[in-house]
Amino acid sequence: MGRILNLALLGAAAACGRGEEDGRAGLGQIAVQWTGTDSGRMTASATARWCAMDTLLEVVAVQGDSAFGLVLIALDSVRAAEYPVKDSRAFIPNRPQARVALRLLKQYELEGYDALGGQVTVTQGGSREVSGRLDVRLLPIVGADTLRLVGTFDRIPVAPAVGVCGRANKSGPG
């Protein structure tokens, strides 16, 4: 799942957003900042796609060469609730849960990060838009130094996923 989310980030269309000084997301935006061996921040417009087949919501924000991805794996719909962040490298069938990935441009190359743990709190859910906050620990795909990522997302419009969607590794039919 983590590799799939990072691949989606690598292929995401550039949807640049303008940064906000206070570090909070505006309408339809995600604002995140990370600290650790590397630090930075990103505020960008975001898109959200609901996959009814797998009851999951995929949220992606891209700003230049940086990208952020969030997947909410819901019970039956995205609702205001706590979504524990699971290790993106392992299949865990429990619901609800969240997966998070980050892609950054380093000095000479792109570097991907997968979530190790943390929490996503959805404060407003539903079929039209989603809002919330997150606090996540990330591990680079290559390397061992972790980052802490915190942020908010505000009133991101939700649209139905088109075509094939959902997790490649899931239990049951579908």
C-alpha positions as CSV (number, residue, x, y, z in Angstrom):
1,M,0.0,0.0,0.0
2,G,2.8,2.4,0.8
3,R,4.6,1.8,-2.4
4,I,1.3,2.3,-4.3
5,L,0.7,5.6,-2.5
6,N,4.2,6.8,-3.3
7,L,3.8,5.8,-6.9
8,A,0.5,7.7,-7.0
9,L,2.4,10.7,-5.6
10,L,5.1,10.4,-8.3
11,G,2.5,10.3,-11.1
12,A,0.1,12.9,-9.6
13,A,-0.6,15.9,-11.8
14,A,0.9,19.2,-10.6
15,A,-1.8,21.1,-8.7
16,C,0.2,23.9,-7.2
17,G,-1.2,25.8,-4.2
18,R,-0.1,29.0,-2.6
19,G,1.5,28.9,0.9
20,E,-0.2,30.5,3.8
21,E,1.9,32.2,6.5
22,D,0.2,30.7,9.5
23,G,0.7,27.1,8.4
24,R,-3.1,26.3,8.4
25,A,-4.9,24.9,5.5
26,G,-7.4,27.1,3.6
27,L,-10.5,25.8,1.9
28,G,-9.7,22.8,-0.3
29,Q,-6.1,22.7,0.9
30,I,-3.7,20.7,2.9
31,A,-1.0,22.4,5.1
32,V,1.7,20.1,6.5
33,Q,5.1,20.7,8.2
34,W,7.8,18.2,9.0
35,T,10.7,18.1,11.4
36,G,13.5,15.7,12.1
37,T,16.7,15.3,10.1
38,D,15.0,17.4,7.4
39,S,12.4,20.1,8.0
40,G,10.0,22.0,5.8
41,R,6.4,22.8,5.1
42,M,4.0,22.6,2.2
43,T,0.5,24.2,1.7
44,A,-1.2,23.1,-1.5
45,S,-4.6,22.6,-3.1
46,A,-5.8,19.0,-2.7
47,T,-8.1,16.5,-4.4
48,A,-10.0,13.7,-2.8
49,R,-11.4,10.7,-4.5
50,W,-13.9,8.3,-2.9
51,C,-13.5,4.6,-3.9
52,A,-16.9,3.0,-3.0
53,M,-15.7,-0.4,-4.0
54,D,-13.1,-0.5,-1.2
55,T,-14.7,2.2,1.0
56,L,-11.5,4.4,1.0
57,L,-10.8,8.0,0.4
58,E,-7.5,9.0,-1.4
59,V,-6.4,12.6,-0.8
60,V,-3.4,14.0,-2.8
61,A,-1.7,17.4,-2.8
62,V,1.1,18.4,-5.1
63,Q,3.3,21.5,-4.9
64,G,6.1,21.6,-7.5
65,D,8.2,18.5,-6.9
66,S,6.8,17.9,-3.4
67,A,3.7,15.8,-2.8
68,F,1.6,14.5,0.1
69,G,-0.8,11.6,0.1
70,L,-3.4,10.4,2.6
71,V,-5.6,7.4,2.4
72,L,-8.5,6.9,4.8
73,I,-9.7,3.3,4.9
74,A,-13.2,3.7,6.4
75,L,-15.8,1.3,7.8
76,D,-18.5,2.3,5.3
77,S,-18.1,6.0,4.8
78,V,-15.7,8.8,5.8
79,R,-17.1,10.3,9.0
80,A,-15.7,12.4,11.8
81,A,-13.5,9.9,13.8
82,E,-10.0,9.0,14.7
83,Y,-8.1,7.0,12.0
84,P,-5.0,5.4,13.5
85,V,-2.1,5.5,11.0
86,K,-0.7,2.1,10.3
87,D,2.8,1.1,9.0
88,S,2.4,1.5,5.2
89,R,4.7,-1.5,4.5
90,A,2.3,-4.1,6.0
91,F,-1.2,-5.2,5.1
92,I,-3.4,-4.6,8.2
93,P,-7.1,-5.4,7.6
94,N,-8.5,-3.4,10.6
95,R,-10.8,-0.5,9.9
96,P,-10.9,2.4,10.3
97,Q,-7.2,3.3,9.6
98,A,-5.1,5.8,7.6
99,R,-2.0,5.6,5.5
100,V,0.2,8.6,4.7
101,A,3.1,9.3,2.3
102,L,5.3,12.3,1.5
103,R,7.6,12.9,-1.4
104,L,10.3,15.6,-1.3
105,L,12.9,17.0,-3.6
106,K,16.2,16.6,-2.0
107,Q,19.4,18.3,-3.3
108,Y,19.7,16.0,-6.4
109,E,16.8,13.5,-6.1
110,L,13.2,12.8,-5.0
111,E,12.9,11.0,-1.7
112,G,9.8,9.2,-0.6
113,Y,8.6,8.7,3.0
114,D,6.0,6.1,4.3
115,A,4.1,6.4,7.6
116,L,5.1,4.3,10.6
117,G,2.4,5.4,12.9
118,G,0.4,8.3,14.2
119,Q,-3.2,9.6,14.0
120,V,-5.5,11.3,11.5
121,T,-8.5,13.0,13.0
122,V,-11.4,13.7,10.7
123,T,-13.4,16.6,12.1
124,Q,-15.8,16.8,9.2
125,G,-16.6,13.9,6.9
126,G,-19.2,13.0,4.4
127,S,-19.7,12.5,0.7
128,R,-19.1,16.1,-0.3
129,E,-16.0,17.3,1.6
130,V,-13.5,16.3,4.3
131,S,-11.6,18.3,7.0
132,G,-9.2,17.3,9.8
133,R,-5.7,17.2,11.3
134,L,-2.9,14.8,11.4
135,D,0.2,13.9,13.5
136,V,2.4,11.2,11.9
137,R,5.8,9.6,12.0
138,L,7.4,8.9,8.6
139,L,10.3,6.8,7.6
140,P,12.2,7.3,4.3
141,I,11.9,4.5,1.8
142,V,15.7,4.3,1.8
143,G,17.3,5.2,5.2
144,A,16.4,5.1,8.8
145,D,15.9,8.7,10.0
146,T,12.3,9.5,10.9
147,L,10.4,12.7,10.4
148,R,7.4,14.0,12.4
149,L,4.7,15.5,10.1
150,V,1.8,17.5,11.5
151,G,-0.8,19.4,9.6
152,T,-4.4,20.2,8.7
153,F,-6.7,19.7,5.8
154,D,-9.8,21.9,5.3
155,R,-13.0,21.3,3.3
156,I,-11.4,19.2,0.6
157,P,-14.1,18.5,-2.1
158,V,-14.7,14.7,-2.5
159,A,-15.4,13.3,-5.9
160,P,-16.1,9.7,-6.9
161,A,-13.1,7.7,-8.1
162,V,-13.1,6.9,-11.8
163,G,-11.9,3.6,-13.1
164,V,-10.0,1.0,-11.0
165,C,-9.6,2.1,-7.4
166,G,-8.8,0.6,-4.0
167,R,-6.1,-1.4,-2.5
168,A,-4.2,-4.0,-4.4
169,N,-3.8,-6.2,-1.3
170,K,-7.1,-6.6,0.4
171,S,-9.0,-9.5,1.8
172,G,-12.3,-10.8,0.5
173,P,-13.9,-10.4,-2.9
174,G,-13.2,-7.4,-5.1
